[in-house]
Amino acid sequence: MKKTALLLSLSLAGLSLISCAQAAEPPARPRIGLVLGGGGARGAAHIGVLEVLEKMRVPVDCVAGTSMGALVAGAYAAGLSASAMRTALAAADWNDMFIDNPSYSEMSYRNKATLRNYLPGSETGITSEGMRYQSGMVSGQKIKLFFNQLVRENQGERNIENLPLPLSIIATDIGNGERVVFREGSLTKAMRASMSVPGLLAPVDYQGRKLVDGGLVDNVPISEVKERCKADIVIAVNVGSPLLKAESVGSLLTVSAQMVNILTEQNVTRSLAQLTPNDIYIKPDLDGITAGDFPRHAETADRGRVAAEAMIPSLQKLSQPEATYLAWWKGIEVVSRPTPLIDEVEVVGLKYVNPAVVSRHLRVENGGKVRPTDINRDLLRMYGDGFYETVDYAVMTQRERNILKVTPMEKSWGPDYMRFAVNLDADTSKGSTFGLRAAYHKTLINQLGGELIASVDVGNTNRLAGDWYQPLDPARNFFVETAAWTEQARLNIFQEDRRIAEYSMYETGLAAHVGANVGLLGQVRLGWLERQRRASLEVGDPSLPGARVTFGGIKATLDFDQMNRMYFPTDGWSTKLAYFDSPQQNYSRFDADIQGAISWRDTVINARVAYSGSPRGRLPLYDAATLGGFLNMSAYAKGQIMGDDISYFGIRGEQIIGRLPMGLRGDMRLGVALEAARAGFRYTETTRDGVLDSLAIYLGGETPLGPVYIGGAYSTSGVSNLFLFLGVK
């Protein structure tokens, strides 16, 4: 009996000790799910929220994000701290991020020539199934490369399922409206899909679906973290744009934006209804910051921090000891690791383009490393060839070999296109002219990349033309080009600032050249040019011979263009030289045009020097050099001065007074141009001796329709001119 009592006493004592030990252990922390909502540029506020979570030592067990929230959530799950994200956003050029093309100087010469003649946005695919159109204003080329650099894709493929922190990214199937959740696969592709604002960013193709912004179906995905990690507490951050007031909705753009906002607000309301009293809801004050205000990322992040700091009493309950929090973060934080050496380079996914066309831009070789700055520049140069919808890369490890896989995606609406252009040109000296241009452009006809362009111009100049361009090697270093055309144009003859005659000029021509592309500098070419011209007097005094004139000869050209923009550049230089020799008419012609541009902040200085003349004989009237027109002696009408041995110098200063909105490259400027010229021999304006001058003041810039400018000019010789131009020359 005593023995039994002793055993019972010892058992009770043991249970008491166990109970005390259990009571001494800290209670298990609640599982926390972090939700980062979409809102475009307003999503930078998430960074400020993360800064407070780090300060308060609040770990999370899973994270879900939509749109810009997907970007921040993806970077966070990949191990980037809030401060690292701030640094990355500050280093990004947000004025350039939503422009797919590289700098004009980094584009291939052939693509430059196409862009000079046609509006880029007019490119319409011609297929056996009918016409196809670009799926968004922006393909997202630079955005995707930014994502790659942000999560260090150059060090190895980043897949969602391999991330240390469970992550869900929300997108929308534009075909059926279904909610699509990325829990595996490419991290950067999921981030890009979730940010595809319909109409602005092209959808992302994924497993036969076309995916767009997840905000359309689940902008604050609270249910996802409740399901993904069985979150006991949800921290939800809402940065969505409020609905516009009724009086602010009037244009097509604002109506479209309001429709998206309505859809978003409806699903946000449903999501917020899932929050419980224990959850933490953060809605930063982002009044005055729009979804497109990416350059204001620092201010937006600060506002997010302020909103999170207001919730510190609630967050304090979730705070963990420093050692516990650091152990958690150590398992997530990106650890600096060496960039792998590449054992093999693959170019995959091409149907029409020869892989050598892609490889010629790639500087990474076997045994080399993929550095973000270099690979981004290489891929943008590839994109600048004009054949691709996107160009991406991944670093993969297979059988202990590191493979750089380059994946250009050819345009889904190509490779055959219709292109269009328009222009309006008016001044007080010669009146107004207009023109419409359309072309059928067939590209990538053969393995070497042959191209055919058939074009027609209708307006004050009527023209039919055909051009065949045939590269001679896979890398497109050498080529042959043939062209034929017939046109009718108007020519005005001036004397003493008075239009004395108007002619219809008829021309037919043939040209054949061989040439070489000198990297991305430009082209050199040599060939034969044959033309036939005839002038027909429409009104005024006869000045030109009416006989048909045929003249042909050897023509050599050098065209190097390193301007950073096609029109109204801010930096760069260009040199254009041409020499033509006609044995039939016993004369030669040399043309030189050199330009340069530099800028400081919003002030741009441009200079131009040009010369046209005949080293042998004299330029005939039907092939005379000309002066006149905007930035070619602006006070004079286009072609007002005709002659030989013409020299020109111009310098202009421009102040940028406004920039086009997101996705459009260009700005508006107020400019002043000082110009001087001398004509050694003149066919027109023969009474004007010595050096001519011109002072012009204008408002202009580059727009999606091409250059536009309006202004006036005056010369001390008594000539003045008001001018307006819009479109493509």
MISE-394029 format. One line per 4 residues: number of its first residue (from 1); their letters; for each residue x, z, y of C-alpha. Coordinates in steps of 0.001 Angstrom, whole numbers, always signed. Last residue first. Example, Ala and Ser with C-alpha at 12.3 -4.5 7.8 and 13.67 -1.06 7.14 Angstrom:
2) sa) +13670:+7140:-1060 ~ +12300:+7800:-4500
***
This chain:
729) kvgl) +8114:-94490:+63523 ~ +6216:-91632:+61913 ~ +3586:-89680:+63810 ~ +2774:-88712:+67379
725) flfl) +4153:-90031:+70658 ~ +3254:-89557:+74305 ~ +5082:-90835:+77372 ~ +5140:-90767:+81161
721) nsvg) +7726:-93034:+82786 ~ +9704:-93405:+85971 ~ +12038:-96034:+87419 ~ +13365:-95663:+90965
717) stsy) +17054:-96228:+90246 ~ +17433:-92443:+90447 ~ +15677:-92316:+87065 ~ +12628:-90252:+86140
713) aggi) +11108:-88985:+82880 ~ +7809:-87518:+81713 ~ +6477:-85596:+78786 ~ +4660:-85547:+75476
709) yvpg) +6224:-85171:+72062 ~ +5171:-85146:+68442 ~ +7385:-85555:+65395 ~ +5814:-86029:+61979
705) lpte) +2261:-85321:+60892 ~ +3220:-81944:+59352 ~ +4753:-81068:+62761 ~ +8198:-81321:+64336
701) ggly) +8567:-80616:+68017 ~ +7553:-81537:+71513 ~ +7117:-80657:+75154 ~ +9070:-82833:+77542
697) ials) +11193:-83024:+80665 ~ +13289:-86156:+81085 ~ +16098:-87086:+83500 ~ +17448:-90629:+83317
693) dlvg) +20526:-92468:+84493 ~ +21836:-96023:+84607 ~ +25503:-96766:+85235 ~ +26387:-99940:+87097
689) drtt) +24051:-102746:+88059 ~ +20275:-103049:+87889 ~ +19431:-106586:+89070 ~ +19533:-108021:+85549
685) etyr) +16599:-105948:+84325 ~ +16547:-108232:+81279 ~ +19191:-110356:+79540 ~ +21938:-107958:+80431
681) fgar) +25714:-107820:+79883 ~ +27971:-104777:+80134 ~ +25009:-102405:+79806 ~ +25740:-98826:+80836
677) aael) +23923:-95646:+79909 ~ +23305:-92083:+81078 ~ +20924:-89415:+79833 ~ +19998:-85821:+80744
673) avgl) +17234:-84350:+78568 ~ +15200:-81192:+79225 ~ +13155:-79585:+76475 ~ +10253:-77261:+75765
669) rmdg) +9951:-76831:+72038 ~ +7440:-76484:+69223 ~ +8602:-75596:+65738 ~ +8868:-77038:+62270
665) rlgm) +8673:-76310:+58572 ~ +5197:-75495:+57308 ~ +4474:-73016:+54534 ~ +3782:-70045:+56822
661) plrg) +2676:-70943:+60349 ~ +4413:-73366:+62725 ~ +6807:-71907:+65238 ~ +6551:-71401:+68994
657) iiqe) +8513:-71613:+72239 ~ +11816:-72975:+70972 ~ +13893:-73813:+74052 ~ +15530:-77211:+74116
653) grig) +18628:-78485:+75880 ~ +19492:-82146:+75930 ~ +22555:-84320:+76118 ~ +22644:-88088:+76218
649) fysi) +25302:-90775:+76247 ~ +24768:-94514:+75848 ~ +26929:-97637:+75832 ~ +25602:-101213:+75713
645) ddgm) +27990:-104158:+75204 ~ +25227:-106748:+74967 ~ +21746:-107102:+76439 ~ +18153:-105952:+76556
641) iqgk) +16828:-103250:+78892 ~ +13073:-102567:+78636 ~ +13211:-102181:+74848 ~ +11007:-99072:+74918
637) ayas) +9979:-98417:+78478 ~ +12506:-96788:+80795 ~ +12629:-93200:+82060 ~ +13485:-92009:+78524
633) mnlf) +16883:-93689:+78364 ~ +17113:-93630:+74558 ~ +15773:-90095:+74180 ~ +12170:-91389:+74329
629) gglt) +12075:-95113:+75005 ~ +14449:-97567:+76600 ~ +17668:-99385:+75777 ~ +18173:-102490:+73670
625) aady) +20838:-104455:+71834 ~ +20124:-108180:+71551 ~ +19256:-109971:+68318 ~ +16832:-112648:+69636
621) lplr) +18689:-112695:+72966 ~ +21971:-113547:+71286 ~ +24708:-110900:+71014 ~ +27840:-112469:+72416
617) grps) +30882:-113847:+70623 ~ +32933:-111576:+68385 ~ +33124:-107782:+68824 ~ +29411:-107873:+69755
613) gsya) +27816:-104745:+71133 ~ +25885:-101561:+70471 ~ +27179:-98061:+71303 ~ +25789:-94568:+70913
609) vran) +26673:-90966:+71808 ~ +24174:-88156:+71233 ~ +24153:-84445:+72080 ~ +21736:-81663:+71142
605) ivtd) +21692:-78038:+72364 ~ +19118:-75648:+70881 ~ +18005:-72298:+72318 ~ +15910:-69965:+70158
601) rwsi) +18792:-67848:+68820 ~ +21881:-69902:+69538 ~ +21727:-73483:+68406 ~ +23972:-76443:+67637
597) agqi) +23170:-80121:+67263 ~ +25227:-83301:+66847 ~ +24683:-87033:+67040 ~ +26751:-90173:+66530
593) dadf) +25278:-93694:+66695 ~ +27460:-96771:+66274 ~ +26339:-100396:+66153 ~ +28625:-103427:+65800
589) rsyn) +27352:-107004:+65949 ~ +29066:-110280:+65161 ~ +28701:-113770:+66602 ~ +29113:-117392:+65599
585) qqps) +25455:-118206:+64910 ~ +25950:-119463:+61349 ~ +29014:-117276:+60683 ~ +26877:-114154:+61290
581) dfya) +28782:-110863:+61081 ~ +26993:-107520:+60935 ~ +28642:-104088:+61248 ~ +26770:-100784:+61043
577) lkts) +27797:-97174:+61719 ~ +25566:-94099:+61588 ~ +27023:-90631:+61994 ~ +25005:-87418:+61803
573) wgdt) +25607:-83800:+62723 ~ +24289:-80318:+62022 ~ +22172:-77557:+63544 ~ +18796:-76956:+65171
569) pfym) +17233:-80276:+64275 ~ +14344:-81887:+66215 ~ +13390:-84385:+63514 ~ +14795:-84698:+59985
565) rnmq) +16039:-81166:+59895 ~ +19341:-79522:+58948 ~ +21306:-82508:+60225 ~ +23999:-83629:+57822
561) dfdl) +23322:-87355:+57903 ~ +25971:-89904:+56922 ~ +25003:-93570:+57148 ~ +27758:-96146:+56744
557) taki) +26770:-99784:+56874 ~ +28218:-103205:+56088 ~ +26375:-106468:+56723 ~ +27546:-109954:+55836
553) ggft) +25654:-112819:+57371 ~ +22403:-114498:+58172 ~ +20728:-116298:+61032 ~ +17708:-118555:+61190
549) vrag) +16083:-119269:+64540 ~ +12675:-120909:+64932 ~ +12227:-122428:+68352 ~ +10183:-120706:+71033
545) plsp) +13150:-119829:+73242 ~ +12525:-116580:+75125 ~ +11696:-116186:+78802 ~ +8356:-117914:+79315
541) dgve) +6482:-116176:+82142 ~ +3405:-114153:+81304 ~ +1062:-113871:+78289 ~ +1160:-114466:+74538
537) lsar) +4417:-116399:+74211 ~ +5393:-117011:+70573 ~ +8865:-116015:+69389 ~ +10316:-117080:+66021
533) rqre) +12761:-115277:+63775 ~ +14411:-115956:+60427 ~ +16603:-113350:+58792 ~ +19264:-113191:+56077
529) lwgl) +21274:-110017:+55358 ~ +24081:-109964:+52801 ~ +25713:-106872:+51334 ~ +27856:-103785:+51711
525) rvqg) +26778:-100165:+51483 ~ +27863:-96630:+52311 ~ +25488:-93767:+51784 ~ +24909:-90151:+52794
521) llgv) +26652:-86796:+52922 ~ +24895:-85468:+49822 ~ +27564:-86822:+47488 ~ +28759:-90141:+48869
517) nagv) +26030:-92366:+47449 ~ +27526:-95795:+46840 ~ +26375:-99274:+47680 ~ +25580:-102818:+46689
513) haal) +23313:-104738:+49002 ~ +20764:-107550:+49083 ~ +18591:-108428:+52060 ~ +15868:-110970:+52768
509) gtey) +13960:-111467:+55977 ~ +10922:-112924:+57661 ~ +10268:-112443:+61348 ~ +7545:-113320:+63828
505) msye) +7704:-111979:+67366 ~ +4548:-112111:+69448 ~ +5593:-112197:+73056 ~ +4592:-110392:+76242
501) airr) +5898:-111461:+79643 ~ +6726:-110230:+83148 ~ +6537:-106481:+82627 ~ +7772:-105037:+85882
497) deqf) +10596:-102502:+86198 ~ +12755:-105028:+88060 ~ +12378:-107532:+85204 ~ +10811:-106702:+81871
493) inlr) +10076:-108623:+78661 ~ +7685:-107029:+76154 ~ +7913:-107720:+72425 ~ +5004:-107409:+70033
489) aqet) +5407:-107448:+66269 ~ +4613:-109723:+63323 ~ +6264:-109058:+60013 ~ +7602:-110536:+56797
485) waat) +9706:-108619:+54340 ~ +12144:-108785:+51424 ~ +14446:-106103:+50030 ~ +17181:-105801:+47427
481) evff) +19142:-102693:+46490 ~ +22084:-102150:+44168 ~ +23338:-98706:+43231 ~ +26278:-96397:+42674
477) nrap) +26492:-92607:+42319 ~ +23109:-92314:+40639 ~ +24377:-89815:+37994 ~ +23091:-92072:+35206
473) dlpq) +24940:-95135:+36553 ~ +23917:-98352:+38303 ~ +21037:-97037:+40406 ~ +18400:-99699:+41145
469) ywdg) +16380:-99832:+44358 ~ +13830:-102622:+44767 ~ +12088:-102974:+48138 ~ +8983:-104952:+49140
465) alrn) +7558:-105522:+52574 ~ +4446:-106716:+54376 ~ +4254:-106048:+58114 ~ +1838:-106014:+61014
461) tngv) +3097:-104286:+64144 ~ +492:-103454:+66782 ~ -1584:-102157:+63919 ~ -1335:-102589:+60155
457) dvsa) +1767:-101879:+58081 ~ +1958:-102721:+54349 ~ +4330:-101407:+51706 ~ +5576:-102208:+48209
453) ileg) +8214:-99736:+46995 ~ +9973:-100146:+43640 ~ +12365:-97625:+42091 ~ +14927:-97725:+39270
449) glqn) +15951:-94362:+37771 ~ +18806:-95134:+35370 ~ +16598:-94640:+32334 ~ +13993:-97057:+33715
445) iltk) +11053:-97133:+36115 ~ +11822:-93687:+37525 ~ +9723:-94317:+40624 ~ +6842:-96610:+41591
441) hyaa) +5946:-96264:+45250 ~ +2822:-98030:+46495 ~ +2817:-97990:+50265 ~ +521:-97465:+53225
437) rlgf) +1282:-97610:+56935 ~ -1022:-97289:+59938 ~ +24:-98188:+63469 ~ -748:-97575:+67094
433) tsgk) +463:-98910:+70408 ~ -169:-97859:+73984 ~ +721:-99265:+77386 ~ +4132:-100704:+78263
429) stda) +5291:-98705:+81269 ~ +2851:-95767:+81420 ~ +3631:-94696:+77888 ~ +1858:-94565:+74531
425) dlnv) +2901:-94379:+70895 ~ +534:-93354:+68107 ~ +1793:-93306:+64553 ~ +446:-93020:+61029
421) afrm) +1988:-92757:+57569 ~ +858:-93069:+53965 ~ +2203:-92871:+50433 ~ +655:-93855:+47103
417) ydpg) +2550:-92624:+44105 ~ +3935:-93344:+40656 ~ +5928:-90674:+38763 ~ +3908:-88605:+39301
413) wske) +1017:-86100:+39711 ~ +2521:-83561:+37317 ~ +5771:-83716:+39239 ~ +8679:-83243:+36870
409) mptv) +9426:-79681:+35816 ~ +13166:-78988:+35954 ~ +14209:-76333:+33421 ~ +17880:-75344:+33458
405) klin) +18874:-73196:+30462 ~ +22157:-71360:+30854 ~ +23079:-70291:+27323 ~ +25090:-67226:+26391
401) rerq) +26116:-67352:+22734 ~ +25873:-64286:+20482 ~ +23436:-66069:+18186 ~ +21177:-66840:+21143
397) tmva) +21536:-65134:+24504 ~ +19502:-66571:+27357 ~ +20204:-67111:+31052 ~ +17155:-68702:+32656
393) ydvt) +16659:-71482:+35185 ~ +14038:-73071:+37407 ~ +13299:-76378:+39139 ~ +9761:-76931:+40425
389) eyfg) +7421:-79865:+41068 ~ +10275:-82283:+40598 ~ +11310:-85816:+41486 ~ +12170:-85421:+45181
385) dgym) +15955:-85354:+44892 ~ +15822:-82207:+47046 ~ +14673:-80189:+44028 ~ +18084:-80785:+42476
381) rlld) +19695:-79631:+45712 ~ +17491:-76538:+45593 ~ +18705:-75905:+42046 ~ +22350:-76038:+43073
377) rnid) +21789:-73784:+46084 ~ +19998:-71180:+43984 ~ +22711:-71376:+41314 ~ +25430:-70719:+43894
373) tprv) +23779:-67786:+45673 ~ +22663:-66180:+42408 ~ +26052:-66407:+40619 ~ +25922:-67788:+37084
369) kggn) +29342:-67323:+35565 ~ +31763:-69879:+34114 ~ +33102:-70454:+30596 ~ +31089:-73612:+30133
365) evrl) +30326:-74995:+33566 ~ +28234:-73847:+36519 ~ +28502:-76364:+39360 ~ +25188:-78111:+38765
361) hrsv) +24254:-80913:+41158 ~ +25410:-83749:+38899 ~ +23629:-82085:+35987 ~ +20154:-82955:+37257
357) vapn) +20715:-86712:+37561 ~ +22708:-86554:+34309 ~ +19549:-85309:+32563 ~ +17931:-88748:+33180
353) vykl) +14522:-88252:+34778 ~ +11453:-89536:+32934 ~ +10408:-86905:+30399 ~ +12566:-83890:+31208
349) gvve) +11860:-80453:+29702 ~ +15402:-79263:+29084 ~ +18819:-79213:+30736 ~ +21147:-77063:+28633
345) vedi) +24439:-75435:+29626 ~ +26559:-73705:+26966 ~ +28959:-70784:+26602 ~ +28197:-69182:+29958
341) lptp) +30165:-66041:+30766 ~ +27925:-63022:+31220 ~ +27564:-61238:+34559 ~ +29021:-57778:+34073
337) rsvv) +26599:-54872:+34152 ~ +25334:-52693:+36958 ~ +22738:-50360:+35531 ~ +19238:-51092:+36730
333) eigk) +17305:-47849:+36918 ~ +14722:-47152:+34230 ~ +16218:-44620:+31834 ~ +18184:-43008:+34644
329) wwal) +14907:-42555:+36510 ~ +13504:-40247:+33827 ~ +16714:-38217:+33574 ~ +16800:-37977:+37363
325) ytae) +13217:-36674:+37395 ~ +13888:-33987:+34801 ~ +17098:-32859:+36507 ~ +15369:-32713:+39899
321) pqsl) +12479:-30630:+38655 ~ +9204:-32579:+38623 ~ +6664:-33213:+41372 ~ +3098:-33918:+40270
317) kqls) +1499:-31018:+42171 ~ +3521:-31984:+45243 ~ +1830:-35409:+45203 ~ -1456:-33846:+46263
313) pima) +72:-31915:+49170 ~ +2274:-34991:+49934 ~ -725:-37266:+50527 ~ -60:-37756:+54278
309) eaav) +3485:-38717:+53301 ~ +2041:-41641:+51347 ~ +303:-43054:+54435 ~ +3457:-42675:+56548
305) rgrd) +5542:-44396:+53862 ~ +3140:-47328:+53750 ~ +3371:-47651:+57514 ~ +7156:-47777:+57248
301) atea) +6907:-50516:+54617 ~ +4778:-52605:+56998 ~ +7275:-52143:+59832 ~ +10099:-53298:+57559
297) hrpf) +8093:-56241:+56172 ~ +7247:-57672:+59605 ~ +8828:-61056:+58723 ~ +6205:-61353:+55946
293) dgat) +3252:-61389:+58345 ~ +1137:-63788:+56285 ~ -1324:-61274:+54824 ~ -1929:-59983:+58329
289) igdl) -640:-56888:+60114 ~ -2750:-55820:+63107 ~ -4221:-52780:+61370 ~ -2120:-51845:+58378
285) dpki) -3149:-48173:+58111 ~ -2107:-47415:+54563 ~ -4734:-46821:+51836 ~ -3547:-44287:+49285
281) yidn) -5824:-42937:+46539 ~ -4633:-40073:+44328 ~ -6539:-39260:+41140 ~ -7798:-35777:+40284
277) ptlq) -11192:-36347:+41936 ~ -11703:-39354:+39637 ~ -11111:-43041:+40353 ~ -13160:-45585:+38415
273) alsr) -15340:-46461:+41439 ~ -12171:-47742:+43090 ~ -12097:-50632:+40656 ~ -15653:-51798:+41367
269) tvnq) -15037:-51691:+45121 ~ -11809:-53627:+44641 ~ -13699:-56297:+42677 ~ -16094:-56871:+45578
265) etli) -13356:-56698:+48208 ~ -11414:-59480:+46513 ~ -14343:-61870:+46250 ~ -15217:-61239:+49903
261) nvmq) -11597:-61680:+51016 ~ -11351:-65006:+49182 ~ -14516:-66260:+50905 ~ -13240:-64974:+54266
257) asvt) -9994:-66908:+53908 ~ -11905:-70111:+53149 ~ -14177:-69599:+56178 ~ -11131:-68818:+58336
253) llsg) -9416:-72054:+57327 ~ -12528:-74218:+57739 ~ -12918:-72848:+61267 ~ -15572:-70472:+62563
249) vsea) -15222:-66959:+61207 ~ -14034:-64657:+64012 ~ -17565:-64012:+65305 ~ -18586:-62731:+61865
245) kllp) -15805:-60139:+61803 ~ -13128:-60806:+59236 ~ -13190:-58784:+56046 ~ -10357:-56330:+55575
241) sgvn) -7062:-57439:+54014 ~ -6024:-55560:+50880 ~ -3301:-52887:+50923 ~ -4781:-50492:+48340
237) vaiv) -2403:-48075:+46619 ~ -3657:-46269:+43497 ~ -1945:-43211:+41996 ~ -3806:-42581:+38753
233) idak) -3758:-39275:+36898 ~ -4329:-38695:+33198 ~ -3066:-42179:+32407 ~ -3811:-43457:+28937
229) crek) -658:-45590:+29133 ~ -2098:-49106:+29100 ~ -5824:-48344:+29188 ~ -5937:-46117:+32240
225) vesi) -3157:-48236:+33714 ~ -5254:-51396:+33362 ~ -8514:-49850:+34574 ~ -6930:-49209:+37976
221) pvnd) -6100:-52858:+38613 ~ -6371:-52961:+42436 ~ -6871:-56685:+43161 ~ -8716:-57453:+39965
217) vlgg) -10562:-60795:+39785 ~ -9601:-62867:+42840 ~ -6608:-60613:+43501 ~ -4923:-62026:+40415
213) dvlk) -3667:-64974:+42453 ~ -3566:-68191:+40435 ~ -3042:-69296:+36837 ~ -3521:-72724:+35342
209) rgqy) -3915:-72382:+31604 ~ -2404:-74368:+28760 ~ -110:-71547:+27706 ~ +955:-70878:+31291
205) dvpa) +1007:-73444:+34096 ~ +1413:-71679:+37439 ~ -971:-72629:+40254 ~ +455:-74190:+43444
201) llgp) +760:-71850:+46422 ~ -1361:-72386:+49551 ~ -4650:-73790:+48262 ~ -5269:-70856:+45938
197) vsms) -2840:-67945:+46584 ~ -419:-68029:+43675 ~ +1024:-64493:+43882 ~ +24:-63384:+40364
193) arma) +1559:-66517:+38889 ~ +4933:-65919:+40596 ~ +5133:-62330:+39342 ~ +4224:-63468:+35818
189) ktls) +6882:-66180:+35941 ~ +9427:-63647:+37196 ~ +8761:-61244:+34338 ~ +8890:-63870:+31593
185) gerf) +6835:-62848:+28562 ~ +4908:-59691:+27791 ~ +2180:-57501:+29253 ~ +790:-60214:+31520
181) vvre) -2937:-59718:+32046 ~ -5253:-62676:+32653 ~ -8679:-62102:+34218 ~ -10955:-65029:+33539
177) gngi) -12241:-67315:+36288 ~ -12721:-70284:+33965 ~ -10244:-72913:+35138 ~ -8557:-70857:+37855
173) dtai) -7346:-68399:+35221 ~ -6579:-65349:+37368 ~ -3450:-63181:+37371 ~ -2689:-59475:+36832
169) islp) +690:-57971:+36016 ~ +1053:-55048:+33596 ~ +4246:-53037:+33216 ~ +5495:-50372:+30797
165) lpln) +8772:-48964:+32216 ~ +12040:-49652:+30364 ~ +11474:-53430:+30470 ~ +11738:-55307:+27193
161) einr) +8061:-56284:+26948 ~ +8165:-57715:+30472 ~ +10945:-60179:+29717 ~ +14030:-60450:+31917
157) egqn) +16409:-63177:+30672 ~ +20046:-62369:+31293 ~ +22516:-61592:+34048 ~ +21371:-64495:+36249
153) ervl) +17824:-63106:+36125 ~ +18990:-60297:+38344 ~ +15508:-58884:+39188 ~ +15647:-59879:+42881
149) qnff) +17654:-63044:+42256 ~ +15048:-64471:+39921 ~ +12235:-63444:+42280 ~ +13982:-65246:+45154
145) lkik) +14370:-68338:+42963 ~ +10620:-68251:+42331 ~ +9851:-68010:+46052 ~ +12230:-70852:+46834
141) qgsv) +10396:-73269:+44545 ~ +6872:-72030:+45225 ~ +5124:-75389:+44990 ~ +3761:-74979:+48519
137) mgsq) +773:-76767:+50065 ~ -931:-76554:+46703 ~ -2057:-78603:+43710 ~ -560:-81891:+44856
133) yrmg) -3019:-84666:+44143 ~ -3887:-86970:+41299 ~ -5536:-90379:+41512 ~ -6937:-92111:+38449
129) esti) -6615:-91448:+34726 ~ -4011:-94186:+34223 ~ -2028:-92457:+36971 ~ -1423:-92860:+40701
125) gtes) -197:-89651:+42344 ~ -783:-89058:+46037 ~ +2043:-88219:+48468 ~ +375:-87771:+51864
121) gply) +1919:-84329:+52448 ~ +5383:-85845:+52732 ~ +4342:-88240:+55528 ~ +6077:-91582:+55114
117) nrlt) +9020:-93534:+56532 ~ +11584:-90804:+57248 ~ +10555:-88915:+54102 ~ +11350:-91924:+51919
113) aknr) +14785:-92403:+53470 ~ +15520:-88692:+53036 ~ +14573:-88916:+49357 ~ +17049:-91749:+48862
109) ysme) +19778:-89886:+50725 ~ +19464:-86858:+48463 ~ +18564:-83588:+50155 ~ +21035:-80892:+51203
105) sysp) +21295:-82026:+54850 ~ +17511:-81783:+55200 ~ +17757:-78085:+54336 ~ +16175:-77386:+50988
101) ndif) +12585:-78370:+50270 ~ +10081:-75775:+49120 ~ +9149:-74186:+52429 ~ +7487:-70803:+51835
97) mdnw) +10745:-68849:+51971 ~ +12008:-70503:+55180 ~ +10440:-68294:+57858 ~ +10802:-65398:+55408
93) daaa) +14582:-65689:+55311 ~ +15350:-62936:+52783 ~ +18024:-60321:+53539 ~ +15517:-57768:+54857
89) latr) +13338:-58181:+51764 ~ +16334:-57537:+49489 ~ +17459:-54469:+51459 ~ +13985:-52945:+51382
85) masa) +13797:-53609:+47649 ~ +17121:-51843:+47071 ~ +15838:-48873:+49102 ~ +12705:-48691:+46942
81) slga) +14814:-48568:+43785 ~ +15097:-51508:+41446 ~ +14837:-50756:+37722 ~ +12931:-53693:+36246
77) ayag) +9742:-51653:+36426 ~ +10277:-51315:+40172 ~ +10922:-55043:+40623 ~ +7801:-55911:+38664
73) avla) +5680:-53380:+40560 ~ +6940:-54685:+43916 ~ +6248:-58332:+43032 ~ +2987:-57497:+41271
69) gmst) +1821:-55612:+44375 ~ +2453:-58806:+46305 ~ -111:-60417:+43955 ~ -1466:-57751:+41600
65) gavc) +302:-54771:+40114 ~ +262:-52353:+37198 ~ +2635:-49473:+36498 ~ +3211:-47183:+33553
61) dvpv) +4483:-43667:+32879 ~ +5273:-42586:+36428 ~ +7774:-40064:+37713 ~ +7123:-38103:+40923
57) rmke) +10344:-36731:+42406 ~ +8839:-36058:+45865 ~ +11505:-38189:+47538 ~ +11132:-40904:+44902
53) lvel) +7348:-40905:+45305 ~ +7858:-41029:+49079 ~ +10131:-44056:+48850 ~ +7688:-45691:+46440
49) vgih) +4936:-45462:+49085 ~ +7225:-47099:+51647 ~ +7895:-49937:+49228 ~ +4177:-50365:+48601
45) aagr) +3720:-51111:+52322 ~ +5448:-54447:+51648 ~ +2086:-55422:+50159 ~ +773:-56261:+53638
41) aggg) +2712:-59530:+53272 ~ +113:-60727:+50783 ~ -2546:-58120:+50054 ~ -2503:-57240:+46381
37) glvl) -2745:-53761:+44906 ~ -98:-51472:+43454 ~ -1385:-49150:+40704 ~ +805:-46329:+39341
33) girp) -250:-44541:+36140 ~ +748:-40913:+35591 ~ +681:-39025:+32294 ~ +309:-35319:+33029
29) rapp) +3334:-33051:+32595 ~ +3606:-30995:+29388 ~ +3394:-27250:+30183 ~ +6668:-25464:+30689
25) eaaq) +7737:-23375:+27664 ~ +7580:-19554:+28207 ~ +4023:-19290:+26831 ~ +5175:-20944:+23656
21) acsi) +7935:-18382:+23280 ~ +5509:-15521:+23892 ~ +3085:-16869:+21304 ~ +5898:-17250:+18781
17) lslg) +6994:-13662:+19404 ~ +3436:-12364:+18942 ~ +3034:-14323:+15739 ~ +6214:-12774:+14431
13) alsl) +5048:-9243:+15357 ~ +1758:-9815:+13553 ~ +3594:-10983:+10468 ~ +5943:-7961:+10543
9) slll) +3000:-5562:+10734 ~ +1231:-7265:+7846 ~ +4364:-7037:+5715 ~ +4726:-3340:+6489
5) atkk) +1080:-2631:+5650 ~ +1477:-4381:+2290 ~ +4570:-2343:+1451 ~ +2810:+896:+2373
1) m) +0:+0:+0
***
